[in-house]
Amino acid sequence: MGRRKTPEERADEERRYALASAAHTDEDFEPFFTDANQAIRNAAAMNPDASAAVLDRFASDRFWSVRFAVAEHPRTERATLLRMLEADPRRRGVVHHETRKRLEREGVRFGEDGMPIPGD
């Protein structure tokens, strides 16, 4: 079992979570790309003020929940979504499937291999 967080550590996480949720500019988001807490990064990726550039950076996060938030975010650009797809069927998970659903809603067609049809 892990070590319990001190009240100060919990208060600092709550402060960072509030800042991630309230960020407005790309500069405001900068500290959250490397925040150790995935829930805080997830809150930043779900922030309605996140720009396409911010979301593109969060699309490479190591945790699936952050990438999933990017796939759902209305400001995420098509190029970012396409980059988030997984070509290897054995590695496809919820992020790939959510991204595919989003792209299909936007009119992108997929081939039998589970990837977008080129030129569509």
ChimeraX attribute file (.defattr): number of C-alpha atoms within 10 A of each C-alpha:
attribute: neighborCount
match mode: 1-to-1
recipient: residues
	/A:1	3
	/A:2	4
	/A:3	5
	/A:4	8
	/A:5	9
	/A:6	9
	/A:7	9
	/A:8	9
	/A:9	11
	/A:10	12
	/A:11	12
	/A:12	12
	/A:13	17
	/A:14	13
	/A:15	13
	/A:16	20
	/A:17	19
	/A:18	14
	/A:19	18
	/A:20	25
	/A:21	21
	/A:22	17
	/A:23	18
	/A:24	15
	/A:25	12
	/A:26	14
	/A:27	9
	/A:28	14
	/A:29	23
	/A:30	15
	/A:31	13
	/A:32	22
	/A:33	18
	/A:34	12
	/A:35	13
	/A:36	10
	/A:37	12
	/A:38	18
	/A:39	16
	/A:40	24
	/A:41	28
	/A:42	25
	/A:43	20
	/A:44	32
	/A:45	32
	/A:46	21
	/A:47	20
	/A:48	15
	/A:49	17
	/A:50	26
	/A:51	19
	/A:52	18
	/A:53	14
	/A:54	21
	/A:55	27
	/A:56	22
	/A:57	15
	/A:58	24
	/A:59	24
	/A:60	16
	/A:61	18
	/A:62	10
	/A:63	14
	/A:64	17
	/A:65	17
	/A:66	24
	/A:67	28
	/A:68	23
	/A:69	23
	/A:70	34
	/A:71	31
	/A:72	17
	/A:73	19
	/A:74	14
	/A:75	17
	/A:76	20
	/A:77	16
	/A:78	16
	/A:79	9
	/A:80	20
	/A:81	23
	/A:82	16
	/A:83	14
	/A:84	20
	/A:85	21
	/A:86	18
	/A:87	14
	/A:88	10
	/A:89	11
	/A:90	7
	/A:91	9
	/A:92	13
	/A:93	12
	/A:94	12
	/A:95	23
	/A:96	25
	/A:97	16
	/A:98	19
	/A:99	24
	/A:100	24
	/A:101	15
	/A:102	18
	/A:103	18
	/A:104	13
	/A:105	10
	/A:106	10
	/A:107	10
	/A:108	17
	/A:109	16
	/A:110	15
	/A:111	9
	/A:112	7
	/A:113	10
	/A:114	17
	/A:115	18
	/A:116	18
	/A:117	12
	/A:118	9
	/A:119	6
	/A:120	8
